[in-house]
Amino acid sequence: MAKTGVMYRVLEEKKCEEIAESCFRILENTGCIMRNPQAREILKEAGCQVEGEKVKIPASLTRWAVEKAPSTVCIYDREGNPAMTLEPGAVYFGPAISITAIDDLETGKRRPSRKQDCADAAAVMDTLEHISWVSPCVAPLDVQGEITDLEELHAILPQTKKPVMYWAANVKNLEYEFEMFEAVAGSRERLDEKPFMINLVCPVDPLSHTEDGLAQIMYLARRKAPAVYIAGIGMGLTGPATIAGTVALGMADTLAGLVVSQVVNPGTPFIVSKFTDNVDMRTMGVTHSNPEMLLANGATADVFRFLGLPFCLNFAGTDSGVMDQVAAFDKGIQIYTALLSGTNMSFAMGAYESGAYARLTDLVVGDEMISFLKVLTGSVEVTEETLAEDVIDEVGPGGAFFTEEHTLDHLHDFWEARLMYPRTSKQENPTDVEECAREKVKEILKKGTAHPLPAQVKEKLDAVLEKAMREYKN
């Protein structure tokens, strides 16, 4: 449902138009590298100027692609029910993807992530109301490397009915993944009609698009399957050291992917994206905690909304490696900003150390933060019932409303803390939020998933994975 409560804007409409026009000029005048010969040929036939691997895309073609792309994209759950409607103002939250280190639930120590962690993360996310999609939050480092992406799906698909964000190492693996999706959906036709998955594809920034990434975009366009094309520009490193220049360059990258998808199959669902990475010039490390990142993301949201395109941005991360006051501030302010800016897909729940470290406990804490901030940024219902004039009149001046039936009817309308309740100074050993979250995660995992796949479907997933294993070994 589109957001009707509190929102904020970084850019007025005129500024949005100026940045969009700059993006169009970058693609037309500077152009980009397209390493896929088939994509270059398709773009050449569409009127692009092609010189070797460099392609210059006319502004008119980019505008055409923006017009052809759906302004609303519906993503379903695996049972075919609408789960996320990406439209102006609608906000959904989900995890980061394929992080290689995790906080061990038992020891609290850092260790390499394993396949079981993928399954555990999916089972946890499946229970959390405000985590809208599931991804392989962590990478399984204990499996055959060529099919890591397939192993991830093999782990998470049996654990959740929510939409799935995934990635593919190459087009061959993408085809295997679609075999898995079709097995879960029941048929190719049902999958094509109600897709429950979004492929995450990335260019090599700035303005450089890989052969395989473009091949995946074209494959998905032929299937009319949704993709999110994530450009990640580092201010002052892979992009200009200014917010406006970084936004325009990142948008040019993601819109180049949009053009390819729409030329192949107009009307293909496509989610544009531009992740903003600040760079700490003292260490040359990426930082996800600076206010400029949030401001840049807010500006990006304004421009994407101006263009009428569904979009994904990086919110809800932190540079902190521990669940401390810094992490709490980072996470809270980023979730708040995502809600205020109307970001359709807010990516990075569970991520610490700029995306290098995962905590399952953060998913539980983040879910509660989202629930709180959704109330804060929501709207106030004004009706005859909520104005309660008849109750006010009945109670009268100086009266109390505590025993009124109207009060009892609305007593449970208020937000209730489950983890983030006040600890008192009189408590001898108060349990902190992280420990409460850890126990909650363990409780969820002990119960197991509430949405297991039927045995025959699980057997089909096993068969696809075994087939891929054999092919790579040969």
C-alpha positions in Angstrom: 0.0 0.0 0.0 1.3 3.5 -0.9 2.5 5.5 2.0 0.1 8.3 3.1 1.9 9.6 6.2 4.9 11.8 6.9 7.4 12.1 4.0 10.2 14.4 3.1 11.8 15.7 -0.1 15.5 16.6 -0.7 14.9 17.9 -4.2 12.2 20.0 -5.7 10.8 18.9 -9.0 12.9 21.2 -11.1 16.1 19.8 -9.5 14.9 16.3 -10.1 14.4 17.2 -13.8 17.9 18.7 -14.0 19.6 15.6 -12.6 17.5 13.3 -14.9 18.5 15.3 -17.9 22.1 15.2 -16.8 21.8 11.4 -16.6 20.4 11.3 -20.1 23.2 13.5 -21.4 25.9 11.2 -19.8 24.5 8.2 -21.7 24.2 10.1 -24.9 27.5 12.0 -24.8 29.9 10.0 -22.7 28.3 6.7 -23.3 29.2 3.4 -21.5 31.1 0.2 -22.1 28.9 -2.7 -23.0 30.9 -5.9 -23.0 28.1 -8.1 -24.4 28.2 -8.3 -28.2 24.5 -9.3 -28.4 23.5 -6.3 -26.3 25.6 -4.0 -28.4 23.9 -5.3 -31.6 20.4 -4.9 -30.1 21.2 -1.4 -29.0 22.7 -0.5 -32.4 19.5 -1.7 -34.1 17.6 0.5 -31.6 19.6 3.6 -32.8 22.6 3.7 -30.5 26.0 4.7 -31.7 28.4 1.8 -31.2 32.2 2.0 -31.5 33.9 -1.2 -30.4 32.6 -1.9 -26.9 31.5 1.7 -26.3 27.8 2.5 -26.7 26.2 6.0 -26.7 22.5 5.8 -26.0 20.4 8.7 -27.4 18.4 10.6 -24.8 15.2 9.9 -26.7 15.8 6.1 -26.4 16.4 6.4 -22.6 13.2 8.4 -22.2 11.3 5.8 -24.3 12.6 3.0 -22.0 11.6 5.0 -18.9 8.1 5.4 -20.4 7.8 1.7 -21.4 9.0 0.3 -18.0 6.1 -0.4 -15.5 5.7 2.3 -12.8 4.3 -0.4 -10.5 5.7 -3.9 -10.1 4.0 -6.5 -8.0 6.0 -9.3 -6.5 4.2 -12.3 -5.1 4.9 -14.9 -2.4 5.5 -18.5 -3.5 1.8 -19.2 -3.0 0.8 -16.6 -5.6 -0.4 -13.9 -3.2 0.6 -10.3 -3.7 3.4 -9.6 -1.2 5.1 -6.4 -2.4 3.5 -3.7 -4.6 6.4 -1.5 -5.6 4.7 1.9 -6.3 5.2 5.5 -5.4 5.5 5.8 -1.6 5.4 2.1 -0.8 8.2 1.0 1.5 9.6 -2.5 2.1 12.6 -3.7 4.0 14.9 -6.7 3.3 18.3 -8.1 4.1 21.7 -7.7 2.5 23.0 -10.5 0.4 25.8 -13.1 0.5 27.8 -11.7 3.5 30.8 -14.0 4.2 31.2 -13.7 8.0 28.5 -14.1 10.7 28.1 -13.7 14.4 27.8 -17.2 15.9 24.6 -17.6 17.9 26.2 -19.7 20.6 29.6 -18.2 21.1 28.9 -14.6 19.9 32.2 -14.8 18.0 32.9 -14.0 14.3 33.2 -17.0 12.0 32.9 -17.8 8.2 29.3 -18.3 7.1 28.0 -21.7 6.2 25.0 -23.1 4.2 23.1 -23.8 7.4 23.4 -20.1 8.2 21.6 -19.3 4.9 18.7 -21.6 5.9 18.6 -20.2 9.5 18.5 -16.6 8.3 15.7 -17.4 5.9 13.7 -19.2 8.7 14.1 -16.2 10.9 13.1 -13.7 8.3 10.1 -15.7 7.4 8.6 -15.0 10.8 9.3 -11.3 11.0 6.4 -9.2 9.9 8.3 -6.1 8.7 11.0 -8.0 6.7 9.2 -8.2 3.4 11.6 -10.3 1.3 14.2 -13.0 2.0 17.7 -13.3 0.5 20.7 -15.5 1.1 21.8 -13.1 3.8 25.1 -14.9 4.1 27.2 -16.8 1.7 27.8 -20.6 2.2 31.6 -20.9 2.2 31.4 -24.6 2.9 30.1 -25.6 -0.6 31.4 -26.0 -4.1 32.4 -22.5 -5.3 31.0 -22.6 -8.8 27.4 -23.1 -7.6 27.4 -21.0 -4.4 24.4 -19.1 -5.8 22.5 -22.4 -6.4 23.4 -23.7 -2.9 22.0 -20.5 -1.4 18.7 -20.9 -3.1 18.6 -24.6 -2.2 19.0 -23.5 1.4 16.5 -20.7 1.6 13.6 -21.7 -0.7 12.4 -24.5 1.7 12.4 -22.1 4.6 10.1 -19.3 3.5 7.1 -18.4 1.4 8.1 -14.7 1.2 9.5 -13.2 -2.0 13.2 -14.0 -2.7 16.0 -11.7 -3.8 18.8 -13.8 -5.4 21.9 -13.5 -7.6 23.4 -15.6 -10.3 27.1 -16.3 -11.0 26.3 -16.6 -14.7 23.5 -17.2 -17.2 24.0 -21.0 -17.0 23.4 -20.9 -13.2 20.5 -18.5 -13.8 18.8 -21.1 -15.9 19.3 -23.7 -13.1 17.8 -21.2 -10.7 14.7 -20.8 -12.9 14.3 -24.6 -12.8 14.2 -24.3 -9.0 11.7 -21.4 -9.2 9.5 -23.3 -11.6 9.6 -26.4 -9.3 8.4 -24.2 -6.4 5.7 -22.4 -8.4 4.4 -25.6 -9.9 5.0 -24.7 -13.6 6.7 -22.2 -15.8 3.3 -20.6 -16.6 2.5 -20.0 -13.0 6.0 -18.5 -12.3 5.7 -16.2 -15.3 2.3 -15.0 -14.2 3.2 -14.5 -10.5 6.9 -14.1 -10.0 8.1 -14.4 -6.4 11.7 -13.6 -7.0 13.9 -10.6 -8.0 17.4 -11.1 -9.5 20.1 -8.7 -8.3 22.5 -7.8 -11.1 25.3 -5.3 -10.8 27.3 -3.3 -13.4 31.0 -2.5 -12.9 30.9 1.1 -12.0 31.3 3.6 -13.4 29.6 3.2 -16.8 30.9 -0.3 -17.5 28.5 -3.3 -18.0 29.7 -6.9 -17.9 29.1 -9.5 -20.6 27.4 -11.8 -18.2 25.4 -9.2 -16.3 23.9 -7.9 -19.6 23.2 -11.5 -20.7 21.2 -12.0 -17.5 19.3 -8.8 -18.1 18.4 -10.0 -21.6 17.4 -13.5 -20.3 15.2 -12.0 -17.6 13.6 -9.6 -20.2 12.7 -12.5 -22.5 11.1 -14.2 -19.5 9.5 -10.9 -18.4 11.0 -11.6 -14.9 11.9 -8.8 -12.5 15.4 -7.6 -11.9 17.0 -4.9 -9.8 20.1 -3.4 -11.4 22.3 -2.0 -8.7 24.9 0.6 -9.5 27.1 1.4 -6.4 28.9 4.7 -6.8 31.6 5.8 -4.3 31.7 9.6 -3.9 35.1 10.8 -4.8 36.3 7.3 -5.8 34.2 5.8 -8.6 32.1 8.9 -8.9 32.4 12.7 -8.5 32.9 14.0 -5.0 29.5 15.8 -5.1 26.1 14.4 -4.4 24.5 15.7 -7.6 27.2 14.3 -9.8 27.2 10.9 -8.0 23.4 10.6 -8.3 23.5 11.4 -12.0 26.3 9.0 -12.8 24.8 6.1 -10.7 21.4 6.7 -12.4 23.0 6.6 -15.8 24.5 3.2 -14.9 21.2 1.7 -13.8 19.2 3.3 -16.7 21.6 1.8 -19.2 20.4 -1.6 -17.9 16.8 -0.5 -18.1 17.3 0.5 -21.8 18.6 -3.0 -22.6 15.8 -4.7 -20.8 13.1 -2.6 -22.5 14.6 -2.9 -26.0 14.6 -6.7 -25.6 11.0 -6.8 -24.2 9.1 -3.6 -23.6 7.1 -3.6 -20.4 9.5 -5.9 -18.6 9.4 -5.3 -14.8 12.6 -3.5 -13.8 13.7 -2.0 -10.5 16.3 0.8 -10.8 18.8 1.3 -8.1 21.8 3.5 -7.1 23.6 2.6 -3.9 25.6 5.5 -2.5 28.9 4.6 -0.9 30.9 7.2 1.0 34.6 6.7 1.0 36.7 7.5 4.0 39.7 9.1 2.3 41.9 8.5 5.4 41.5 4.7 5.0 40.1 4.4 1.5 37.4 2.2 3.1 33.7 2.3 2.2 31.5 3.8 4.8 27.7 3.4 5.2 27.3 5.7 8.2 27.8 9.2 6.8 24.9 11.7 6.6 25.9 12.5 3.0 25.0 8.9 2.1 21.5 9.4 3.5 21.1 12.7 1.8 22.3 11.3 -1.5 19.9 8.4 -1.2 17.1 10.8 -0.4 17.9 12.8 -3.5 18.1 9.6 -5.6 14.6 8.6 -4.3 13.2 11.9 -5.4 14.6 11.6 -8.9 13.5 8.0 -9.4 10.1 8.9 -8.2 10.1 11.9 -10.6 10.8 9.4 -13.4 8.0 7.1 -12.2 10.2 4.0 -11.7 10.2 1.5 -8.8 13.6 1.6 -7.0 15.9 0.0 -4.4 18.4 1.9 -2.2 20.9 0.9 0.5 19.5 1.7 3.9 19.7 0.0 7.4 23.5 -0.8 7.4 26.2 0.3 9.7 30.0 0.5 9.8 30.0 -0.8 13.3 31.0 -4.4 13.9 29.2 -4.7 17.2 25.6 -4.1 18.3 26.3 -1.0 20.2 25.1 2.6 20.5 26.7 3.6 17.2 25.0 0.7 15.3 21.7 1.5 17.0 21.9 5.1 15.9 23.0 4.2 12.3 20.2 1.6 11.9 17.5 3.7 13.4 18.2 6.8 11.4 18.6 4.9 8.2 15.3 3.0 8.6 13.7 6.3 9.5 15.1 8.0 6.4 14.0 5.1 4.2 10.4 5.4 5.4 10.5 9.2 5.1 11.8 9.1 1.5 9.4 6.4 0.4 12.1 4.0 -0.7 10.4 1.0 -2.4 13.0 -1.5 -1.4 15.4 -0.7 1.4 18.3 -3.1 1.4 20.8 -4.0 4.1 19.0 -5.4 7.2 21.4 -7.6 9.1 24.5 -6.0 7.7 27.4 -4.7 9.8 31.0 -3.5 9.0 29.8 -1.9 5.7 28.3 -5.2 4.6 31.2 -7.5 5.6 29.6 -9.0 8.7 26.1 -10.4 9.4 24.1 -10.7 12.6 20.8 -12.7 12.7 20.0 -10.8 15.9 19.9 -7.6 13.9 17.0 -8.9 11.8 14.9 -9.3 15.0 15.9 -5.9 16.4 15.5 -4.2 13.0 12.0 -5.7 12.6 11.0 -4.0 15.9 12.7 -0.7 14.8 10.7 -0.7 11.6 7.4 -1.4 13.4 8.1 1.6 15.7 9.1 4.0 12.9 6.2 2.9 10.7 3.9 4.3 13.4 5.9 7.5 13.7 5.8 8.1 10.0 2.3 7.0 9.5 -0.9 9.0 9.2 -3.6 9.8 11.8 -7.0 8.3 11.1 -9.7 11.0 11.4 -13.2 9.6 11.5 -16.3 9.9 13.7 -15.1 6.9 15.7 -11.6 8.4 16.3 -12.7 11.9 17.0 -14.9 10.3 19.7 -17.1 13.4 20.3 -19.9 11.3 21.8 -17.5 9.7 24.3 -16.0 13.1 25.2 -19.5 14.5 25.7 -20.6 11.5 27.9 -17.5 11.7 30.1 -17.7 15.5 30.4 -15.3 18.0 31.9 -12.9 16.6 34.5 -13.9 13.0 33.8 -11.8 9.9 33.1 -11.8 7.7 30.0 -10.2 4.7 31.6 -13.4 2.6 32.0 -15.1 3.6 28.8 -15.9 0.9 26.3 -14.4 3.1 23.6 -11.1 3.0 25.5 -11.2 -0.8 25.7 -12.0 -1.0 22.0 -8.8 0.9 21.1 -6.5 -0.2 23.9 -4.6 -2.5 21.6 -4.1 0.1 18.8 -0.9 1.3 20.4 2.6 0.0 19.5 4.0 -2.5 22.0 7.7 -3.1 22.6 8.9 -6.7 22.6 12.6 -6.2 22.8 13.2 -2.5 23.2 11.5 -1.9 26.5 13.1 0.3 29.2 15.5 -1.4 31.6 15.6 0.2 35.0 18.6 1.3 37.1 17.3 -0.9 40.0 17.7 -4.1 38.0 20.8 -6.0 39.2 21.6 -7.7 35.9 19.2 -6.4 33.2 19.1 -8.4 30.0 20.2 -6.2 27.1 18.5 -6.0 23.8 21.1 -8.1 21.9 20.7 -11.0 24.4 16.9 -10.8 24.1 17.2 -10.9 20.3 19.6 -13.8 20.5 17.1 -15.8 22.5 14.4 -14.9 20.1 16.4 -16.1 17.1 17.1 -19.4 18.9 13.4 -19.8 19.7 12.5 -19.3 16.1 15.1 -21.8 14.9 14.0 -24.4 17.5 10.4 -24.2 16.1 11.6 -24.5 12.5 9.9 -22.9 9.5 6.2 -22.5 9.5 6.2 -22.8 5.6 8.1 -25.9 4.6 8.1 -27.0 1.0 6.3 -30.3 0.1 8.7 -33.2 0.0 8.2 -33.7 -3.7 9.2 -30.1 -4.4 12.2 -30.4 -2.2 13.3 -33.4 -4.2 13.1 -31.4 -7.4 15.4 -28.7 -5.9 17.8 -31.5 -4.9 17.8 -32.8 -8.4 18.5 -29.4 -10.0 21.4 -28.9 -7.6 22.8 -32.4 -8.2 22.6 -31.8 -12.0 24.6 -28.6 -11.7 27.2 -30.3 -9.5 27.7 -33.0 -12.0 28.0 -30.5 -14.9 30.7 -28.4 -13.1 32.6 -31.5 -12.0 32.7 -32.7 -15.6 
